[in-house]
């Protein structure tokens, strides 16, 4: 055994060293062999990535391989974002306009303060018809708003497959918003008998005739969710690119809750004052409609406005 090892060592010592030409030839052969092997591996990897199934059966990501693609996508996203803000402004104007028209119709029909000058029935028909027209326009712009929002998501993800942006949650939210904004008073709806609530047993058996237009006007205050969306899109937190980048890196959504917390931290007295005044006026007007037809002595909402304000204080 020892003799065999000594013989191998002697053989290695007797082996002549490689020349420079042979060594360079070995290096060239090895580099060509390695490049062929790497290209074969990369080809297999590309074929594997192409055949790898994705969510919808094909690759939907678009790589930003050059600066021109990044610039084009940034311009497209900026243009769509500006259009999204404008659509939000239009939907807010239409929603508030329809609500004001419905409130004027309820007040003019109940108090008849303009009965000496115009026909209340004709005025009510015009106001309700205009409210319906604004509601139809509101529904159109609301659906268009969600369409633009989906296109922005497609640009951000770099895909052309529209199924990526349409999820079950988005569909449910869109249908709920359309259902809320579709409520508006209709001309010639008539009255409905409503039971009167009282602590006196005799009055509980009485029924009050309430116009259906009043019952359709009260849910229209749910349109104020567009005000929350308007606050988010026009807030400094949403428009500031640095704030949105930091929030996205920390997995924080710049939504209404985030904006409201930020505003409460910066201007708490202003936010609480505006919210309290709006809540005070809206609830007082709604309570007036609930009590007006049961108690004819209540002529306007100023009485309940005073009572509700004193209770708040």
C-alpha positions in Angstrom: 0.0 0.0 0.0 2.8 2.3 1.0 4.7 1.4 -2.2 1.6 2.2 -4.3 1.3 5.7 -2.8 4.9 6.4 -3.3 4.7 5.4 -6.9 1.7 7.7 -7.6 3.5 10.6 -6.0 6.6 9.9 -8.1 4.4 9.8 -11.2 2.9 13.2 -10.4 6.3 14.7 -9.8 7.6 13.3 -13.1 4.6 14.8 -15.0 5.8 17.8 -17.0 4.0 21.1 -16.4 1.5 22.4 -18.9 2.6 25.0 -21.4 1.0 28.4 -21.7 -0.7 27.5 -25.1 -2.2 24.4 -23.7 -3.4 26.2 -20.6 -5.1 28.9 -22.7 -6.7 26.3 -24.9 -8.2 24.6 -21.8 -9.5 27.9 -20.6 -11.2 28.6 -23.9 -12.8 25.2 -24.0 -14.0 25.6 -20.5 -15.5 29.0 -21.1 -17.3 27.9 -24.3 -18.6 24.8 -22.5 -19.8 27.0 -19.6 -21.5 29.5 -21.9 -23.3 26.7 -23.7 -24.5 25.2 -20.4 -25.7 28.6 -19.1 -27.6 29.3 -22.3 -29.2 25.9 -22.1 -30.2 26.6 -18.5 -31.6 30.0 -19.4 -33.6 28.6 -22.3 -35.1 26.0 -20.0 -35.9 28.7 -17.4 -37.6 30.9 -20.0 -39.6 28.0 -21.3 -40.6 27.1 -17.7 -41.6 30.6 -16.9 -43.6 30.8 -20.1 -45.4 27.6 -19.4 -45.9 28.4 -15.7 -49.6 28.9 -15.1 -50.7 32.3 -13.6 -53.9 33.4 -12.1 -55.7 33.6 -15.5 -53.7 31.1 -17.5 -51.2 33.6 -19.1 -48.6 36.1 -18.1 -50.3 39.5 -17.4 -47.3 41.4 -16.0 -45.6 43.9 -18.3 -41.9 44.6 -17.3 -40.6 48.1 -17.3 -37.6 47.4 -19.3 -36.7 51.0 -20.3 -37.2 54.5 -19.2 -39.7 55.2 -22.0 -42.1 52.6 -20.7 -41.8 54.0 -17.2 -42.4 57.5 -18.5 -45.4 56.5 -20.6 -47.0 54.6 -17.7 -46.5 57.5 -15.3 -48.1 59.9 -17.8 -51.1 57.6 -18.3 -51.6 57.1 -14.6 -51.3 60.9 -14.0 -53.9 61.6 -16.6 -56.3 59.0 -15.3 -55.8 60.2 -11.7 -56.7 63.8 -12.7 -59.8 62.4 -14.5 -60.8 60.4 -11.5 -60.7 63.5 -9.3 -62.8 65.5 -11.8 -65.3 62.7 -11.9 -65.5 62.7 -8.1 -66.2 66.4 -8.1 -69.0 65.9 -10.7 -70.6 63.1 -8.8 -70.5 65.2 -5.6 -72.2 68.1 -7.3 -74.9 65.9 -8.8 -75.6 64.1 -5.6 -75.9 67.3 -3.5 -78.0 68.9 -6.3 -80.5 66.0 -6.3 -80.7 66.0 -2.5 -81.4 69.8 -2.4 -84.1 69.5 -5.1 -85.8 66.7 -3.1 -85.6 68.7 0.1 -87.1 71.8 -1.6 -89.9 69.6 -3.0 -90.7 68.3 0.5 -90.7 71.7 2.1 -92.8 73.4 -0.6 -95.3 70.6 -0.6 -95.7 70.5 3.2 -95.7 74.2 4.0 -97.2 75.5 0.7 -95.5 78.9 1.2 -95.5 79.5 -2.5 -99.1 78.6 -3.0 -100.0 82.3 -3.7 -97.5 82.6 -6.6 -97.3 79.2 -8.4 -99.1 75.9 -8.6 -97.5 73.6 -6.0 -98.3 70.5 -7.9 -96.6 71.8 -11.1 -93.6 73.0 -9.1 -93.3 69.6 -7.4 -93.5 67.8 -10.7 -90.7 70.0 -12.1 -88.5 69.5 -9.0 -88.9 65.8 -8.9 -88.3 65.4 -12.7 -85.1 67.5 -12.3 -84.0 65.3 -9.4 -84.6 62.2 -11.6 -82.4 63.7 -14.4 -79.6 64.5 -11.9 -79.9 61.0 -10.5 -79.5 59.3 -13.9 -76.5 61.5 -14.6 -75.1 60.7 -11.2 -75.4 56.9 -11.9 -73.6 57.3 -15.2 -70.7 59.3 -13.8 -70.5 57.0 -10.8 -70.0 53.9 -13.0 -67.6 55.8 -15.2 -65.6 56.7 -12.0 -65.2 53.0 -11.1 -64.2 52.2 -14.7 -61.4 54.8 -14.5 -60.4 53.4 -11.1 -60.1 49.9 -12.6 -58.0 51.4 -15.5 -55.6 53.0 -13.0 -55.2 49.7 -11.2 -54.4 48.0 -14.5 -51.8 50.6 -15.3 -50.2 50.2 -11.9 -50.0 46.4 -12.2 -48.9 46.6 -15.8 -51.5 44.3 -17.2 -54.1 44.5 -20.0 -56.4 41.8 -18.5 -59.5 43.6 -17.1 -60.3 40.6 -14.8 -57.4 41.6 -12.6 -59.1 44.8 -11.6 -62.6 43.4 -11.2 -62.9 41.6 -7.9 -66.0 40.5 -6.0 -65.4 43.2 -3.3 -65.3 45.9 -6.0 -68.4 44.6 -7.7 -70.4 44.6 -4.4 -69.2 48.1 -3.5 -70.2 49.4 -6.9 -73.6 47.8 -6.8 -74.2 49.1 -3.3 -73.3 52.7 -4.3 -75.5 52.5 -7.4 -78.4 51.2 -5.3 -77.9 54.1 -2.8 -77.6 56.8 -5.4 -80.6 55.5 -7.4 -83.1 56.4 -4.6 -85.0 59.6 -5.4 -88.6 60.9 -5.3 -90.9 60.1 -8.2 -93.7 62.3 -9.4 -97.3 61.2 -8.6 -96.4 58.6 -6.0 -99.3 59.3 -3.6 -99.4 58.6 0.1 -98.9 55.7 2.5 -100.7 55.1 5.8 -98.2 55.1 8.7 -99.1 54.1 12.2 -98.6 56.8 14.8 -96.4 56.1 17.8 -97.5 57.5 21.1 -97.6 56.7 24.8 -101.4 57.2 24.7 -103.3 54.0 23.8 -105.9 55.8 21.7 -103.4 57.5 19.5 -101.5 54.3 18.7 -104.6 53.1 16.7 -104.5 56.1 14.5 -102.8 56.2 11.1 -101.1 59.2 9.4 -101.0 59.8 5.7 -97.3 60.4 4.7 -96.2 61.2 1.2 -94.1 58.6 -0.4 -91.8 61.3 -1.7 -90.8 62.0 2.0 -89.9 58.4 2.6 -87.8 58.4 -0.6 -86.0 61.6 0.3 -84.8 60.5 3.7 -82.5 57.7 2.4 -80.9 60.2 0.0 -78.7 61.5 2.8 -76.7 58.3 2.3 -75.2 60.0 -0.7 -72.9 61.8 1.7 -70.4 58.9 1.2 -69.3 60.8 -1.9 -68.3 63.7 0.5 -66.0 61.3 2.3 -64.5 60.2 -1.1 -64.1 63.9 -2.0 -62.2 64.6 1.2 -59.8 61.7 0.6 -59.0 62.6 -3.0 -58.5 66.3 -2.2 -56.6 65.8 1.0 -52.9 66.7 1.3 -52.1 63.1 2.4 -53.5 61.7 -0.8 -52.0 64.3 -3.1 -48.5 64.2 -1.5 -46.5 61.5 -3.3 -44.0 61.1 -0.4 -46.8 60.4 2.1 -48.5 57.8 -0.2 -45.2 56.1 -0.8 -44.4 55.8 2.9 -47.9 54.6 3.5 -47.7 51.9 0.8 -44.3 50.7 2.1 -45.9 50.3 5.5 -49.0 48.6 4.1 -51.2 51.5 5.1 -54.2 52.5 2.9 -54.7 56.3 2.4 -58.5 56.0 2.9 -61.1 58.0 4.8 -60.1 56.7 8.2 -56.5 57.6 7.6 -57.4 61.1 6.4 -59.9 61.7 9.2 -57.3 60.7 11.9 -54.7 63.0 10.3 -57.2 65.9 10.2 -58.2 65.2 13.8 -54.6 65.3 14.8 -53.9 68.6 13.0 -57.2 70.5 13.4 -59.4 68.7 16.0 -61.7 71.7 16.8 -62.4 72.5 13.2 -63.3 68.9 12.3 -65.5 68.4 15.3 -67.3 71.7 14.8 -68.1 71.0 11.2 -69.2 67.4 11.9 -71.4 68.5 14.8 -73.1 71.2 12.8 -73.9 69.0 9.9 -75.2 66.2 12.1 -77.3 68.7 14.0 -78.9 70.2 10.9 -79.5 66.8 9.1 -81.0 65.0 12.1 -83.3 68.0 12.9 -84.6 68.1 9.4 -85.3 64.3 9.4 -87.0 64.5 12.8 -89.2 67.3 11.4 -90.4 65.1 8.6 -91.1 62.3 11.0 -93.2 64.6 13.3 -94.7 67.1 10.9 -97.7 65.0 9.6 -98.6 63.6 13.0 -98.4 67.0 14.8 -99.5 69.8 12.4 -98.3 72.5 14.9 -94.7 71.8 13.8 -94.4 74.0 10.7 -90.7 74.0 10.1 -87.6 72.3 11.3 -86.5 75.4 13.3 -88.5 74.2 16.3 -86.8 70.8 16.4 -83.5 72.5 15.5 -83.7 74.5 18.7 -84.8 71.5 20.8 -82.2 69.2 19.4 -79.5 71.9 19.9 -80.5 72.4 23.5 -80.3 68.7 24.1 -76.8 68.6 22.6 -75.7 71.4 24.9 
